[in-house]
């Protein structure tokens, strides 16, 4: 490529838009990494990757035509995102909401208000990241359900255990299943993967119903097993092991197990039979 052609390419608006997009994504991921929430960072990284892949797959068919108002609004939104990002030093809900705001701003700059519908899949994925974990607790006492199921698991494998509300009491110790350990984060993570899967692959109506339900069940059961393990470690007076499986890399292991089980189901039950699936 000659120097003249190279200069022509970098002067095209879509390349400037691409550079702005990568810059905003880098800022958002940097803020996410500062929260020290491995699950949140992994989810954000995955969703950004999926969105970039979907855009790239369709970039030749997208309409790039924006108006003055849409461009001004998009640019103003980017300015707000950067200004707000500069004042965040720990966890803030804005970190969850910013991917959707970034998506909206870039879509407005690229295609205007009329072209937003081209990006409905990508915007839906980014909007999902804005769902706060505490919202699920408003509709269902997940911590209580987790305590009940963990109690069942411990009793089934032979431990003497009693449950009082969200407390699991063993012979030499007890644990409280509070909201952070209820599995809400794991449920949101697998539901997000289910959403991505349904948007990226053809599925039947029945599969569209089964996949999200299965994601919730897998996340809930795997997390309940983790809570049962933590209760056993407390009873055995193993504080270092408890800390590892509660706050350390051990908690990530259970997330990986849940993702692996869900991925295996999607692969063997749906993708291997993909020729038989038809979009309904």
Steps between C-alpha positions, in 0.01 A plus 500: 500500500645835395525797731223683313260204530588463866421866564167463319408205720576670831301805390182293460253560787444129565866453594485792741182349642678166539785666689257684729316175566815311596606788724168505685501122541854516640391763754196296602700178544764688700235629738354150528840349584536746789194351671695174555184315394634219281156381392390849399819565305478164323136564408575849367795373298292218353207724411722761335662222298162366389377848404817566299459164324135565412582846363790368296285221352249757373714809442464490121119499520469775761382847401734778615309827478453734793344844537609811686273443798595131538869579465480780758310280744743211449801726550343656812437152640863405443612818678276410795639143509859624507424766761321253727771236451768741618334523843460125564762322710315192628172323435226718362173405328611716210753229414211264427297760313786647293518220237143576391568875499815442295305285256226761461749784447698310235183385323374859484828625359510219245141473380284763670170444677343323203785252486485394865280204414793347308677448830215361709685174575818673610312760706296226667819319604654821634177598680506165680825596674315785675283261703614530865528171695287645778202523265444122506480505879203736474294236320620184677679414828786330320717482812230303683453261208877448485515427872220246466661320208845502659343357816346224287836421338681483834230280654498273194876431516484425872577817695313594813369841406224731613363803320364811667395741230811572296732347762645151452608355834736203517659334801797736531396812319243681289480717190258768391383500140478871437410662168857504366525121536148425383610431143338809349822599320538147362138499384541834322823380340347182357182681395722742309672208329158357418399832341819508293449140393140559391598808299794334327356160412172386344271336754141378518233659718533216752876548520455874552299412811715213625843664466439794742325273752787253489751784544326607822479141631868424429621824659280446806597136558874556451500797737299305759768229483763770564307626804475143632878464461557826689280377784703178522829694506372716786399189691845350443671822618678565170509883479759516222308256282178686578656829390630342178162357397308802624701798380801362315547318173285217629186704440606543137538121469131450575407767245708316243329171590157657447605651167651168390184304582284755319735502201498120476121497503479761224755313292367146528128572530467785249802580284570141397140483379512845339396384150173387653437836667300762319446856608141539608 
